[in-house]
Each structure stands twice: as C-alpha cells, then as structure tokens.
C-alpha cells in the first residue's frame, strides 16, 4: 500500500491476502470480499502501520497495544507527532511488557479521569531497548502515578526524555519503579533527561507479595540529568533491615556524571539516597540547588545502612543545603560497615571534607566506631 489513511502518510506497508481467517488485530484488515490482508512485519514496527494518528487528540492506545502484542520494538520517528494513549479503565496499566521504543515523537500516557491511578507501561522483556523516546505521564491522582515499571534484565535506556505533569509532594509521581519482588540485572541509563517528577527511580522498602522488595544488580547511570523534583532523583532502597538484615540489597550500582538540580520542595534535602546498598559508586555528579526543606538535617547524597564498599569521588555541590551524609538506622543497630571512600568532593568550589562546610555529615554518632570510612581529600 502507499499509506494507511491516505497516500504518503508513512503508514505504507506490505500485506499478504489470505482467505477468511481469525482476525489477529496486528494491523490486519478484513477486505470487502471477506479475505484478510495480513500485515507483513519486519524486524520492527512503525506506529503508523497500525493506524496510530499522532495528532495529540485521537486515543492511539489500541494501535499501540496491537504493536506491543507483536513483540517487536516500536518506531515513532516523526517529531511533528504526539501520540495520546489514554486509559479506558480506572487504575490501568496502559501497555504491558514493552520490548522497546525508538524515535522522538512524543508519547503521552493519560489517566481516564484526573483522580485515577495510571501507569504508562511495564518492561518485562529481557534485552528491551529505549532510545530517543519522549514520554510523559498525565494524571492528577494523589496515588501512584508511574511512567515505567521495570521487571526485566539487560535493559537499555538511552537519550530519552521522561516527565510527569503532576509532581507535588501530594503526588507519588515516579518515572521508574522496580516492580515488587523483581530482581533486575544489567540495566543501563545513558544521557537521559528526567523532568518534573517526585521520584526519578523509586524502589520501595516495603514488602512485596512474597516478602521481597524489587531491587537491582549491576545498574549504571551515566550522564543523566534530573531536574525539577520534590523527593528523590534516585532512591535505592532494599528490604526493611530490622526485619531481615541485609536481605536483597542493591549491589554494583554506578552513578557517573550528569546532574541533579532544582529540588522544589519536600520534607528532606535528599537527591540521591541509598539504604542497604553495597558496591556503589557516585562520581562526577553535579548537585545544584538541592535545598528542599532547609530546616532538615539531611544532605543531597544520603548513604544509610550500607553493607559496604561505597565510593564517593569528585562530586560537586552547588547551592545545596548539606553535602554527603553517612549514617546507620535511627537506633544505631544497623550501622554502615565495610569500606567507604570519600575523595575530592567540592562544595561551591571548596575541595575536601569539612564539618563546618556541611560537606560530610555523620549524624549517627553511635554508628561511627563501626564505620570503615577512608576520608581522602585533594586539598
């Protein structure tokens, strides 16, 4: 064909005409004589071949669902198009088990009403790739508003833009959440932009259905930028350590380069927080204007209850309330232990570590004797 709705609309495709058969919904069409024109699918699928309009008004949800069912990456390269995927049910996950999305067309995930919970999509497939997508979640729900729930392994997110339109402290507006009970390995985020959110990555420390919370192993964040948020840009939580000490921690996590800026409000000043992690590296990150609640004693980089081998090197804190905070639990039972190396971090141009500068804070004094901290400075 030369188009889907009209000639030259980029919906052109090849079809194989077959005798009457069950309609599979994957872009196939019933012809006037009762035969079926079966879409011939290559290595990826173009949204327009499934009838998606991309006018920002038409609900293209069913077209996208048909594409997801094909189990191939979705291509939407037209910068002039905005695809609206609007829920038809309350508290709905719009797309399940997405293999990948590439292209710079904007995709808006919208709830049925302003009060509904909405999740853009889930990623379960191993090896899923997201490259250059522009994704936004729209909902005014005071409950969970999520863009992506992750349950897969070997995932890659590169040069995407993620945002929500509701990110006040009353909204749980998260870009990513590790699914309860999921154990996700080898996940990479490179050169992505996160804007207007409550959590960039949310991994709850509450129990899932079988007593385990979702967590990550070998995750890398390289050159990402987080801006305009109210709670945490990145939150690496594990299980409740007092119930099951050191159970399922985040391990081998690297956050390298990029920036975290403009914390709008919130009850703490945390921008990146880890609770119960091990073998974690935070290096070359610029923390800019992380103030939140200036009466809080917390700091932009918050390391709590870690289980060893934490490296914090060469980060910059500009216009922040506090810098690096290391502590155990409130009662001191689960103090940080193992090796913690803190080296060459700066606060508004001042190198090293100084209590008076509030670059380093260890408020849990009971935990200090068991902390293996290697304090190194460049000044």
Phi, psi and omega in degrees: 000167179256002179175173178266300177267324182209161180300133175080013182271014178071010176262013181298143182202170175257139180232150172247119183277126180234163175296166182311132179207174180297134180282121187267351176077008182263046181089008178280162182222139174274126181270169187298329182270009177091354177281170182242129172270109186266121180297130178266115190258134177268222183274349178209168182237137177267130184303328184286338177288349178252010175090007177293134184268321179070032179265002179078357181241313179293137177280109182266017186302312184293326176297317179292322178297322177297322178293318179299323181296336179289339179068040175229158178300146180265130178251126175217088189265351187282111182294341182276355186258142172234119182262120179264121176245099186253135180299147174250352178230158176288145176054059189247140165273119189286314179231137181244136175057060179284132182280327180168157177224129175232148179115159188260009173297145180277136177239122181251124174260120187233140178285163181294314174231170183293344183262354187276151169284144178215139172237128182299297179199164175251149176239108180247329186295134174290140178082014180295143182233129176236118188222113174080011182284153178238101190242136179224140174252131180241119175190147175253019181294141175272003175260203187289121175240112188235149173269308186224131169253125186256130176224004187256181179238161178054055182255148180226129177236113187228127172059036176261164172239127181236139178203163169233163178256004180221108187218028177286173181294344179277351184247138174268069186265097183251146175278309179235145172221134173280126186298145176305134177076357180280148176236094190261128183237152173057063179244131185235131173242122182227125173056041176263159176242128177245123182228140171058081183204167172267309174240134169284309172232126182240121172232103188295146174263019173265157187286143171276192187298325182252021175090004180239142176264156177294144179209172184236153178224124183060064173254140178233134175238114186235117173066029179270156182233126181243126186217142177063082181216166185242341182237272180231138171289315177224129179231115180251091180253150174242197180295169174296108187295333181288337178271316181221085186308131174058026180277123176054063177278163166289135182223145178055062178247132178236130172240108189238126175068190182078193185212156173229119188218154169063067171282120193279322181194199178121166185274348177229175176251017182287134174250316174232125183228140174231136180227103178093013183273168176212156182052060182239140181235131175234112189215137173068023181268138173261118175260118187232123177059051175259090183245318179051241177261105188293348178276353182280149179271358182283165185233161183304320177252112192243117183242114187227137175055031184291156181251024168115156174060064176249131180239127180232105189226132167064035177266154181242132177244114183240124178061034183253154171265101184091179182222271183245132181236130178235127181202164172263196180288169184302325182267002176077005184287327184241074183283158173298144176212173187088197184263129173236119178250124180235116191216128168065032176272151186235149173232109183051045175089352180268123183277159170085204187229131184208124180302322183292332177278350183060028175287318178240131178228130174235078188289337182271088186296331179295336183274343189301317182301333182261010180267121177271071185264129175254098184272115177236142179230164177253007181251000000 
